[in-house]
Amino acid sequence: MKKIVALLGFMLLAGFARIDTQNDPKAEQLLDKVARKFASYRSVAVEFTYELYNAEAQVRQETNGRVTIAGNKYRAEYMGITDIFDGQKRYVVVPETQEVNVSTPKAGGEAELTPATLFSFFKKGYRMKWDIKQPVQGRWIQYVKLIPVKEDDNIKYVLLGIDTKTDNIYKAIIRQNDGTVITILIRKFDVNVPVSDNMFRFDHSKYQDYYINDLD
């Protein structure tokens, strides 16, 4: 399970680099539209399929998950893990090992790319390249290839698929340097849903038997 958490842990970024001379202008313009569209929502509730595949290691794992985002707060559930960010602290609850990893994301710094940050990770740290366009069930998905600006131990590149009709993210394909491919497919995307702030609060009383691992 710790290996799974480590693989998930590489996923998340924030803040938008406006101009990069190495960016394809079309790709930058499209992702700018995606970012502005997402920022216009009060809240978002997403259901997704998460698949991890490594041919050499003969590993394939697939699960469904969901994430709710409101402002800079989120709550995600996938691979048996609950991932909560209350705007200040991040809590990753791992029932299998009965532990909670607590951390404080650095303001303005690079964060991990996870299902919870799928809609903003591309804002910093990547070069943007125009890629293929594919028809999927009556709609067109335009892909943008994202290559880490800095050498990355995990990510080789990310293919981000954008629904050209809605300007929302449809799919992300993350290829790691070790050959692992992670695919996140958005199955349901609801916006401006009613959300209680309690959803983003970590209730310590529910995890009294867990080991609290403070990573700060």
N, C-alpha and C positions, 0 to 999 in steps of 0.2 A: 504493500500500500504506500510506503514511503517513496518508492520509485515513481508511483503514479502521481503523488503529490508534487514531487520534484519536476516531473514532466509538465504538470499543470502550472507549476509555479513560474515557469519562464514567460507565461502569457500576460502583458498589460502596459500601456504607455499613455501620456497626456501632454497637452500644450501644443500649439500649431506653428511649425516653421513656415512662414509665409512664402518666402522665395528661396529656392535652391536652384542654382544654374544647371544642376544636373537633372532636375525634374522635367518630365515631359509636361508642357503647358496644359495639354488636354487632360492628362491624368490629375494634375494639381487642381484644375478647375472643377473636375467632377467630384473629387474628394472634398473640396471646399463646399460644394453644394450639399454633399452628404452631411458634413459637419454642421452646417447652418440649419439644415432640415431637422436633424436630431436635436439641436439646441432649442428648437422652437417648441418641442414637446414638454409638457409639465411632468409627465411620467411615461414610462414604457414598460410593458410586460411582454416578455419574449419566451417562447418555448423553442427548444433547439435539440438537434441530434449531434452528439459529440462522438467522433470516431478517431481512435489512435491505431496506426498500422505501421509495423516494421517488418518488412519481408525477410530480412536477414535473420532477425531474432525470432521469426515466426510468431509474432505477437499481433493480435487484433482484438481490440476492445471497443465496444460501442454501447452508448447509454443515452438516454434522453435526459434533458435538464431544463431548468427554467431560471430566469433572472428577472428581477424587478428593479428598475432604476428610476430615481427621482432626484433631479439636481445632481449633486456629487455623491449621493448615497446609493448603495445598492445592496441587494441580497440575492445570492445565487446558490443553486443547489444542483450538484452534478457529481457523478462518480462516488456517491455516498457522502460527499463533503458538503458542508454548509459554509459559504463564504460571505461574510457581512462586513460592510464598511459604513460606519455611522457618520462619516464626514471628517473624523479625526483619527480613529483607530480602525484597523482591519483585524477581524477575527476569523480564522480558518479552523472550523470544528471538524475533527477527524474521529468519528465514532470507533473505527476499527482499532485504533491505538489509544483511544480515550485521552486525547490531548487537544488543546486549543492553542494555536500559534497566534500570538498577538504582535502586531507591528504598527509603526506609524509611517505611512508613505511620506517621502520627502516632497515638500511643495515645490512645484516647478521642475522636479527631477523626473527621470525615466521610471516608469512603473512597469509592472508585469503585464503581459498580454494574456487575459483570461476571457471566458465568455462574458463576464461582467463589464469588461472594458473594450469589447470588440468594436464598439461604435465610436471610440475615440483614440484607440491606440496609435493610429496612423498619423496623428498630428505632429509627432516629433520623432526624429531618429531614423527616418527612412528616406531613400530616394524613390521617386515615383515614376513608373514606366507604364505606358499604354500597352495593353495586352489584347488577348482575343475577345471576341464577342460571340455569345452562343445563345440559341433559342432554347428556352426551357418552359414547357407547358404553356405555350402561347405568349410568353413574354421574353424580352431580350435581356440577357445578363452581360454587362460589360465588365471585364476583368482589368484590374490594375495590379501590376507587379510591384511589390514593395521590397526593397533591398536595404538591409541595415547599413547606415552610414558608417558606424564603427564596427570593427570586427566583433562578431558575436559567437560565443561558444555554442549556442543552441540553434539559433535561427539562420538558415541559409537564405530563404526568401519567403514572402507571404503573397499569395494570390487572393485578392479581395474582389468578390463578385458583387456588382451593384445592379439592382433592378432599375433599368433606365426609365421606367414609367413612374416609379415612386421615389427614386433617389434614396432608397433604403438599402442597407446591406442584406444580401441574400445568402452569401456563403463566404467562408474564409478557408483557405487551404494553406497550412503552415508546414513548410518542409524544413526539417532540422538537418544539421550537418552530419548526424549519425545515420541518416536515412529514414528516420521516423517521419511519418506524414500524419498530421492532425487535421481533421476536417470538421468544421462547425457549420451546420446547415440550419438556417432559420426556418422553422416550420410554422410558427404563428407569431404575429407582430401586432400588438394592440397598443394604442397610444392614448394618453390623457386618461388613464384608468384611475379610479379612486384608490389612494394609497394612505395607509395609516403610518405615522412616524414610528410606531412601535415595531413595525416590520424590520426596521434598521437598527434596533437596539439589541445589544447582546445581554441576555439574562444570565448573570453569573449563578443564580440560584439553581438553574437547571443542570449545571455542570460541576457540582461540588466534588464529584468523584473523579473529575478529569484533571490531568496535569496541565497547568497553565504555563505555557512556554513563552516568556517575554523575549522577543527578538531584538528589541531596541537596545 
